[in-house]
């Protein structure tokens, strides 16, 4: 699977095009109240085995495979230009739970996947939005009994205006020939507002079915 990640160009292009389009779109203002995870409406994609929650007033667009982009499944528009998307990337090789658990270097294996995602996805986004700096924040291994899974957060500083946060949860379900990537983009002003609390709540609801 490590070699397979080198094929991530299609996923990178999908995310880059989406982020660039997001930057050009007019920001949508909305009255925001902090949402708890329990109060969010649930979205389930049983074909690819994942779910997440979102405020019912947000705009959710489900995209049948190939309708707009062959990799993009769902787009979610939040307040003030914040957005979420799910991209499913086909794989040429599967990994089973038994193979992963038997790998004595599985921590290194996940670390390598994280490094490749940062290089191929987040750095490419930073270059395409012409950021003056990209800072990589927290990286966390979330792997469990359902699949290999990890979290990455990045901050992109632009020549003018507020920095952009691009963060993602990347999941590789065991014995499946695809990965599921849940990505968030939002402006960052350094303060914990009701809006950022809601974005965090939505982000934290993403899970593979069975978790």
C-alpha positions, -999 to 999 in steps of 0.1 A, spaced: 0 0 0 29 24 6 37 21 -32 0 27 -40 0 61 -23 23 74 -50 -8 71 -73 -25 98 -52 -23 124 -80 -61 121 -88 -70 127 -52 -46 157 -50 -61 172 -81 -96 168 -67 -87 185 -35 -67 213 -51 -95 221 -76 -120 222 -47 -99 245 -25 -92 269 -54 -129 271 -63 -137 276 -26 -113 306 -25 -129 322 -55 -165 317 -43 -182 345 -23 -182 339 14 -217 329 28 -226 346 60 -247 328 85 -258 331 121 -238 305 139 -246 288 172 -222 263 188 -235 227 180 -228 196 200 -221 164 182 -254 149 195 -275 177 179 -261 171 144 -280 155 116 -263 123 104 -252 115 69 -244 78 60 -228 65 29 -233 28 31 -216 21 -2 -183 32 11 -189 27 48 -186 60 66 -208 87 83 -206 122 97 -228 148 113 -237 183 103 -261 211 112 -294 207 93 -293 243 80 -260 237 62 -260 228 25 -252 192 17 -247 180 -18 -244 143 -25 -225 136 -57 -230 102 -74 -197 88 -85 -186 105 -117 -212 132 -116 -188 161 -111 -155 145 -102 -149 108 -102 -135 108 -67 -157 133 -49 -187 119 -30 -201 147 -9 -197 185 -5 -209 203 26 -211 241 27 -209 257 61 -210 294 72 -185 321 61 -170 300 34 -162 269 55 -166 237 36 -162 199 40 -158 173 13 -155 135 11 -132 121 -16 -130 83 -22 -97 72 -38 -96 38 -55 -67 16 -45 -49 -12 -64 -40 -31 -32 -59 -40 -1 -46 -45 34 -63 -68 59 -66 -63 96 -44 -94 101 -17 -81 78 -17 -47 96 -16 -62 131 11 -86 122 33 -59 109 59 -51 136 66 -18 120 30 -7 117 36 26 135 63 34 109 39 23 82 13 48 93 39 76 97 50 70 61 14 72 49 10 105 68 42 119 53 31 110 18 -3 126 22 13 158 35 36 159 5 11 149 -22 -20 167 -9 -14 194 16 18 208 0 2 208 -34 -28 227 -20 -4 253 -5 14 258 -38 -18 261 -58 -33 287 -35 0 306 -36 5 304 2 36 321 16 39 295 43 24 261 52 26 249 88 18 213 96 1 210 129 -11 179 147 -7 145 132 -25 116 149 -27 79 143 -64 69 147 -60 33 134 -84 8 150 -102 -25 143 -119 -12 112 -90 3 93 -58 24 91 -68 59 99 -51 92 107 -56 129 112 -36 158 97 -40 195 102 -23 223 82 -24 261 82 -17 280 50 -8 317 52 -17 338 21 -2 371 9 -33 389 21 -63 380 43 -68 354 70 -49 321 69 -66 289 57 -70 257 77 -71 225 57 -75 194 79 -84 159 70 -91 125 84 -78 98 60 -91 62 64 -81 30 47 -108 4 56 -94 -31 60 -99 -55 30 -113 -27 9 -99 -13 -24 -103 23 -16 -95 51 9 -120 76 24 -108 112 29 -128 137 49 -114 172 44 -123 206 60 -113 240 48 -120 272 68 -106 306 74 -86 310 107 -85 340 129 -68 324 159 -99 326 181 -122 299 194 -156 312 183 -190 294 181 -183 288 145 -150 271 151 -166 250 178 -193 239 154 -167 231 127 -147 210 152 -179 192 163 -187 183 126 -151 172 119 -150 150 150 -182 131 139 -165 114 109 -162 77 114 -161 45 95 -192 23 99 -186 -1 128 -165 22 148 
